[in-house]
Amino acid sequence: MRYLSTRGQAPKQSFLQILLGGLAPDGGLYLPETYPQFSAAELEFMRGMDYRQLAFAILSRLADDIEPNDLKALVDKTYTTEAYSHGRMDSDFSQIAPVRKLEGDNDSGLYILELSNGPTLAFKDMAMQLLGNLFEYALDQAGQDINILGATSGDTGSAAEYAMCGKHNVRVFMLSPEHGMTRFQQAQMYSLQDANIFNIAVRGVFDECQDIVKAVSNDHAFKAKYRIGAVNSINWARVAAQIIYYFKAYFAVTGDSGQKVDFSVPSGNFGNVCAGHIARMMGLPIGKLIVATNENDVLDEFFRTGVYRPRTSAQTLHTSSPSMDISKASNFERFIFDLVGRDGERVAELWRAVDTGEAFDLNAAGLKAKVAEFGFVSGSSSHADRLATIRMAWEKYGVMIDTHTADGLKVGLEHRTAGIPLVCLETALPAKFEDSIVEALGRKPERPAGLENIEALPQRVEVMNPDAAVIQAFIADHAND
């Protein structure tokens, strides 16, 4: 399997070659040269697999330069019941990423895919735990070390840091908006005392953090000198790992491998729903991919109108689903690459406009109508909507959900099709967004054992201006710590 850049000006490389690098040298994102295909017969055979077997079956097609026995060992090391039962007191721990059917009234075929049972209580753990083990494996193979630079709007940072704790030859520099996360999210990151973890709170919004990561990645001399890698979903391995749970959920809710399933996905940076798009391209019978945004509705606007109009930092709202407070979705470029027929020059042209803050309109090129061929629909949710949805889920189904999952459930129900199972992807446990749960339900969510007073732990964090040169200087000072 070879990987190419969405902008068409980078050499094709293997999975291990792109694993540690993040962005392609031309500023694009990597995708498989062709998507591997699973036939109906293969899907039927996969139906009986557990999560680790599914992971191996899928990743062996995408990472065929990892020796099979090594890949199996990495998968088995990552996906353990012990690692993915943290924080869920009422689930069946015998399976990873369990699917919960919502029973109530005449509803049938409505499900929550529980993805937040990992060590940081968020869906990012599903991929990040694998990424940590892949990094360690690849660095050992190459005899190298790495300085990871990442940006987080809430959950990526803690998931990455927990995955990289104790990994030799790895240092993590994580950027987060100074005021863009809940106290619980901040404490998860800032309370880590490991010497290889560096938290940097940026005086700005997530998009500015992400812009700095891209700017540093595009400084090829600095990137090479300080061995800069990426853990955000610009890293293909993150997206590859997320593909697995779409297959898991599909088999859990169907009895026939030809049956369609719709997925509703809370969306900010487009990585999670992009994995669903790729699963669909690989042959999984997905009907609709429902993109659910919050008040930062750039993606919803695109799927409704065909116009992609990124917002400025000042126009990006701080909401009660803060992990989706994003106005420039990095992984969106991967979908556009497929939409325009994998024309790298066209993608590069479109993103030259995006990088200068301009919009692009696919209607003029006749591409808006083609979006429907990929199964995408969308909708947005407000603070009042998510509180109402949290109350509805609690009163009707006896299930407590977080604010982001509420956005997904609200928009998913708006696009629900009778007779087709609808799976809503869980984003995080409610404990991470306590204030909103109290506002919605008048009660605090349960906290997993050991996290009752996490906000009171000592914290380590540096506060800096949103300036790539300042961040680079800090990395240079600590790159060999």
C-alpha positions in Angstrom: 0.0 0.0 0.0 1.4 3.4 -1.0 0.1 6.8 0.2 -0.1 10.0 -1.8 -0.7 13.6 -0.8 -4.0 15.4 -1.4 -2.1 18.1 -3.1 -0.3 15.9 -5.5 3.3 17.2 -5.2 4.8 14.7 -2.7 6.4 11.3 -3.4 4.3 8.3 -2.6 5.4 6.5 0.6 4.5 3.5 2.7 2.5 3.5 6.0 5.6 3.5 8.2 7.2 6.2 6.1 4.3 8.6 6.7 3.6 7.5 10.3 6.0 9.8 12.0 5.8 12.8 9.7 2.2 14.3 9.8 1.7 16.6 6.9 3.1 15.7 3.5 6.0 17.9 2.3 3.6 19.8 -0.1 1.3 20.7 2.8 -1.3 18.1 1.9 -2.6 15.1 3.9 -1.9 11.5 3.1 -4.4 9.0 1.8 -4.1 5.5 0.3 -3.4 5.5 -3.4 -6.4 3.3 -3.7 -8.8 2.2 -1.0 -8.6 -1.5 -0.2 -12.0 -3.2 -0.8 -13.9 -5.6 1.3 -16.3 -7.8 -0.6 -19.7 -8.9 0.7 -18.3 -12.4 1.4 -15.4 -10.9 3.3 -17.7 -8.7 5.3 -19.8 -11.7 6.2 -16.7 -13.5 7.4 -15.6 -10.5 9.5 -19.0 -10.4 11.2 -17.9 -12.9 13.9 -14.6 -11.1 14.7 -13.9 -9.4 18.0 -12.4 -5.9 18.0 -8.8 -7.0 17.9 -9.5 -9.4 15.0 -11.3 -6.6 13.1 -8.4 -4.2 13.8 -5.9 -6.6 12.4 -8.0 -7.4 9.3 -8.4 -3.7 8.5 -5.0 -2.4 9.4 -3.2 -5.3 7.6 -4.6 -3.8 4.4 -3.5 -0.3 5.3 -0.2 -1.0 6.9 1.2 -3.9 4.9 4.8 -2.8 5.5 4.5 -3.9 9.1 5.3 -7.6 9.4 2.0 -9.4 10.2 3.2 -10.9 13.5 4.4 -7.5 14.7 1.1 -5.9 13.7 -0.9 -8.5 15.5 1.3 -7.9 18.6 0.7 -4.2 18.4 -3.1 -4.6 18.0 -3.3 -7.1 20.9 -1.2 -4.8 23.1 -3.5 -1.9 22.4 -7.0 -3.2 22.4 -7.4 -4.8 25.8 -10.5 -5.0 28.0 -8.6 -3.4 30.8 -7.5 -0.4 28.8 -11.1 0.2 27.5 -13.2 -0.3 30.6 -12.1 2.8 32.4 -15.0 5.0 33.6 -18.0 3.0 32.4 -19.7 1.5 35.4 -22.7 -0.1 33.6 -21.3 -1.6 30.3 -20.4 -5.0 29.3 -16.6 -4.9 29.6 -16.2 -8.1 27.6 -16.3 -6.1 24.4 -14.5 -3.0 23.2 -16.6 -0.1 21.8 -19.9 -1.7 22.8 -23.1 -0.6 21.1 -26.0 0.4 23.3 -29.5 0.2 21.9 -31.8 3.0 23.0 -35.1 1.4 24.0 -38.2 3.6 24.5 -41.6 4.2 23.0 -41.7 2.9 19.5 -38.1 3.7 18.7 -36.2 0.8 17.2 -32.9 0.7 15.5 -31.5 3.7 17.4 -28.0 3.1 19.0 -25.1 4.8 20.8 -21.7 3.6 19.9 -19.8 3.8 23.2 -16.3 5.0 22.4 -15.4 6.7 25.7 -14.3 3.9 27.9 -10.6 4.5 27.4 -8.1 6.1 29.9 -9.2 9.7 29.2 -12.9 9.1 28.8 -13.1 10.3 25.2 -13.3 8.6 21.7 -9.8 9.9 20.9 -8.4 7.0 23.0 -9.7 4.5 20.5 -7.0 5.6 18.0 -4.5 7.3 20.2 -3.6 4.3 22.2 -2.7 2.5 19.0 -0.8 5.5 17.7 1.4 5.5 20.9 2.4 1.9 20.4 2.9 2.4 16.6 5.2 5.3 17.4 7.3 3.3 19.8 7.5 0.4 17.4 8.6 2.6 14.4 11.1 4.6 16.5 12.7 1.4 17.7 12.9 0.1 14.2 14.5 3.3 13.0 16.7 3.9 16.1 15.3 7.5 16.3 13.5 9.7 18.7 10.6 12.2 18.0 9.2 15.5 19.2 5.4 15.4 18.8 3.7 18.7 18.2 -0.1 18.6 18.5 -3.1 20.9 19.0 -6.2 20.1 21.0 -9.7 21.6 21.4 -10.3 19.4 24.4 -9.8 15.6 24.1 -7.0 15.0 21.6 -4.4 16.4 24.0 -5.1 14.3 27.0 -5.6 11.2 24.8 -2.2 11.8 23.1 -0.4 12.5 26.4 -1.8 9.5 28.2 -0.9 7.3 25.1 2.7 8.7 25.1 3.4 8.6 28.8 6.3 6.3 29.5 7.1 5.8 25.8 10.8 6.1 25.3 12.3 8.4 22.7 9.1 10.5 22.6 8.4 14.0 23.8 5.0 15.7 23.4 4.4 19.4 23.0 0.6 20.0 23.1 -1.0 23.3 22.3 -4.5 24.1 23.6 -6.6 27.3 23.7 -6.1 29.0 27.1 -9.8 29.3 27.8 -11.3 26.8 25.4 -11.7 23.7 27.5 -13.5 22.6 30.6 -11.7 22.5 34.0 -11.8 18.6 33.9 -10.2 18.6 30.4 -7.5 21.0 31.4 -6.7 19.1 34.6 -6.4 15.8 32.7 -3.6 17.4 30.6 -1.9 19.9 33.0 -1.8 17.5 36.0 0.5 15.1 34.2 4.0 15.3 35.7 5.9 13.2 33.2 9.1 14.8 32.1 8.4 14.1 28.4 5.0 16.0 28.4 4.9 19.8 27.7 1.6 21.6 27.8 1.3 25.0 26.2 -1.8 27.1 26.6 -2.2 29.5 23.7 -3.8 32.9 24.1 -6.3 32.2 21.3 -8.7 29.6 19.9 -8.1 26.1 18.7 -7.8 27.1 15.0 -4.8 29.3 15.9 -3.2 26.3 17.7 -3.8 24.1 14.6 -2.4 26.8 12.3 0.8 26.8 14.4 1.1 23.0 14.1 0.8 23.3 10.3 3.2 26.2 10.1 5.8 24.3 12.1 5.2 21.2 10.0 5.7 23.3 6.8 9.0 24.6 8.0 10.9 21.7 6.6 14.3 22.6 7.9 13.0 22.9 11.5 10.9 19.8 11.2 13.9 17.8 10.1 16.3 19.2 12.6 14.0 18.7 15.6 12.3 15.5 14.3 8.7 16.9 14.5 5.8 14.4 14.4 2.1 14.8 14.6 -0.7 13.1 16.6 -3.6 15.2 15.4 -5.9 13.5 12.8 -3.7 15.1 10.1 -1.7 11.9 10.9 -3.2 9.2 8.7 -2.7 6.4 11.4 -5.2 8.2 13.6 -7.9 8.1 10.9 -7.0 4.5 10.0 -7.5 3.4 13.6 -10.9 5.1 13.7 -12.2 3.2 10.6 -12.3 0.0 12.8 -15.1 1.0 15.0 -17.4 1.7 12.1 -17.1 -1.9 11.1 -17.6 -3.0 14.7 -20.8 -1.0 15.0 -22.1 -2.1 11.6 -21.8 -5.8 12.5 -23.4 -5.1 16.0 -26.6 -3.7 14.6 -27.2 -5.7 11.4 -27.8 -9.3 10.6 -27.3 -9.0 6.9 -24.1 -7.7 5.3 -26.1 -6.0 2.6 -28.1 -3.9 5.0 -27.5 -0.1 5.1 -26.6 1.7 8.4 -26.6 5.4 9.0 -24.1 7.1 11.3 -24.4 10.4 13.1 -21.0 11.9 14.0 -20.4 15.0 16.2 -17.9 16.9 14.0 -15.3 19.6 14.5 -12.1 18.7 12.7 -13.8 16.2 10.4 -11.4 13.3 11.3 -14.0 11.1 12.9 -16.6 11.3 10.1 -13.8 11.1 7.6 -13.0 7.7 8.9 -16.6 6.8 8.3 -16.3 8.1 4.7 -13.2 5.9 4.2 -15.0 2.8 5.7 -17.8 3.5 3.2 -15.3 3.7 0.3 -13.8 0.4 1.5 -17.1 -1.4 1.0 -18.9 -1.0 4.3 -22.6 -0.5 3.5 -23.1 2.9 5.1 -26.1 4.8 4.0 -25.9 8.3 5.4 -23.0 10.0 7.2 -24.7 12.7 9.2 -22.3 15.5 10.1 -23.4 17.2 13.3 -21.9 20.6 14.2 -22.5 23.0 17.1 -22.8 26.8 16.6 -19.5 26.7 14.7 -21.3 25.4 11.7 -18.8 25.8 8.8 -19.2 22.1 7.9 -23.0 22.2 8.1 -23.0 25.3 5.8 -20.9 23.5 3.3 -23.0 20.4 3.1 -26.2 22.5 2.8 -24.9 25.1 0.3 -21.7 23.8 -1.3 -19.8 26.8 0.0 -16.8 26.2 2.4 -16.3 29.5 4.3 -13.8 29.1 7.2 -14.3 31.6 10.0 -11.6 33.8 11.7 -10.5 33.3 15.3 -12.7 36.2 16.3 -15.7 34.6 14.6 -15.2 31.2 16.3 -17.6 30.8 19.2 -16.9 29.3 22.6 -19.7 26.8 23.2 -20.8 24.1 25.7 -19.5 21.4 23.2 -16.0 22.9 23.2 -14.2 20.1 21.4 -16.1 21.1 18.3 -15.3 24.8 18.5 -13.4 24.6 15.2 -13.8 26.7 12.1 -11.2 25.2 9.8 -11.5 21.4 9.6 -8.2 19.9 8.6 -9.5 16.5 7.5 -12.1 18.1 5.3 -9.3 18.3 2.7 -9.3 14.5 2.5 -12.9 14.3 1.5 -12.6 17.2 -1.0 -9.7 15.2 -2.6 -12.1 12.3 -3.3 -14.9 14.7 -4.3 -12.8 16.4 -7.0 -11.7 13.1 -8.5 -8.4 13.0 -6.6 -7.1 16.0 -8.5 -4.2 17.2 -6.3 -3.7 20.4 -8.3 -7.4 21.3 -7.8 -7.2 20.7 -4.1 -4.0 22.8 -3.8 -5.8 25.6 -5.6 -8.8 25.4 -3.3 -6.7 25.4 -0.2 -4.6 28.4 -1.3 -7.9 30.2 -1.0 -8.7 28.6 2.4 -5.2 29.5 3.8 -5.9 33.1 3.0 -9.3 33.1 4.7 -11.3 33.0 1.5 -14.3 30.7 0.8 -14.7 28.3 -2.1 -17.9 27.5 -3.9 -18.3 24.0 -5.5 -21.6 25.0 -7.2 -19.7 26.8 -10.0 -17.8 23.6 -10.8 -21.0 21.5 -10.7 -19.7 19.5 -7.7 -22.3 20.3 -5.1 -24.7 17.7 -6.5 -21.9 15.1 -6.3 -21.6 15.4 -2.5 -24.8 13.4 -2.1 -23.2 10.5 -3.9 -20.9 10.1 -0.8 -23.8 9.9 1.6 -23.2 13.1 3.5 -26.0 15.2 5.1 -25.6 17.7 8.0 -27.2 19.8 10.7 -26.2 22.0 13.6 -27.1 22.2 17.3 -27.3 25.1 19.8 -26.7 25.2 23.5 -30.5 25.0 24.1 -30.7 22.1 21.7 -28.0 20.1 23.4 -29.5 20.7 26.9 -32.9 19.6 25.6 -31.4 16.5 24.0 -29.5 15.6 27.2 -32.8 15.8 29.1 -34.6 13.7 26.5 -32.0 11.0 26.5 -32.1 10.8 30.3 -35.9 10.9 30.7 -36.8 8.7 27.7 -33.9 6.2 27.5 -32.3 6.4 31.0 -28.9 7.3 29.3 -26.7 10.2 30.3 -24.8 11.7 27.4 -22.3 14.5 27.1 -22.8 17.7 25.2 -21.1 16.6 22.0 -22.9 13.3 21.8 -26.1 15.3 22.3 -25.3 17.4 19.2 -24.9 14.1 17.3 -28.1 12.6 18.6 -30.1 15.8 17.9 -29.0 16.1 14.3 -29.1 12.4 13.7 -32.7 12.2 14.7 -33.5 15.0 12.3 -32.1 12.9 9.4 -33.4 9.5 10.6 -34.8 7.2 7.9 -37.4 4.6 8.9 -36.2 1.1 8.8 -32.5 1.9 8.7 -30.5 1.6 11.9 -29.1 4.8 13.1 -25.8 4.7 15.2 -24.8 7.9 17.0 -21.1 8.0 17.9 -20.4 8.9 21.5 -17.7 11.6 22.0 -16.9 11.6 25.8 -18.3 10.7 29.2 -20.6 13.3 30.8 -18.1 13.7 33.7 -15.9 15.8 31.4 -18.7 18.4 31.0 -20.1 18.6 34.4 -21.4 22.1 34.4 -23.6 21.5 31.3 -25.0 18.2 32.8 -25.9 20.0 36.0 -27.6 22.8 33.9 -29.6 20.2 31.9 -30.4 17.6 34.6 -29.9 19.4 37.9 -27.4 16.6 39.0 -23.8 15.9 38.6 -22.6 13.0 36.5 -20.7 10.2 38.1 -17.0 10.4 38.0 -14.8 7.3 37.6 -12.8 6.2 40.6 -9.6 8.1 41.0 -10.8 11.2 39.1 -13.1 12.7 41.8 -10.8 15.6 42.6 -8.6 15.8 39.5 -8.9 19.6 39.2 -7.2 20.0 42.6 -4.0 18.2 41.4 -0.8 20.3 40.8 -0.6 21.5 37.2 2.2 22.2 34.8 1.5 24.5 31.8 3.2 27.3 29.9 1.0 30.2 28.6 2.2 31.7 25.3 1.0 34.0 22.5 -0.2 32.4 19.2 3.1 32.8 17.5 4.8 29.9 15.7 8.3 31.4 16.2 7.7 31.5 20.0 6.5 27.9 20.0 9.5 26.8 17.9 11.9 28.4 20.3 10.3 26.5 23.2 10.6 23.2 21.3 14.2 23.9 20.4 15.0 24.5 24.1 13.4 21.3 25.3 13.8 19.0 22.3 16.5 16.9 24.0 15.1 17.0 27.5 
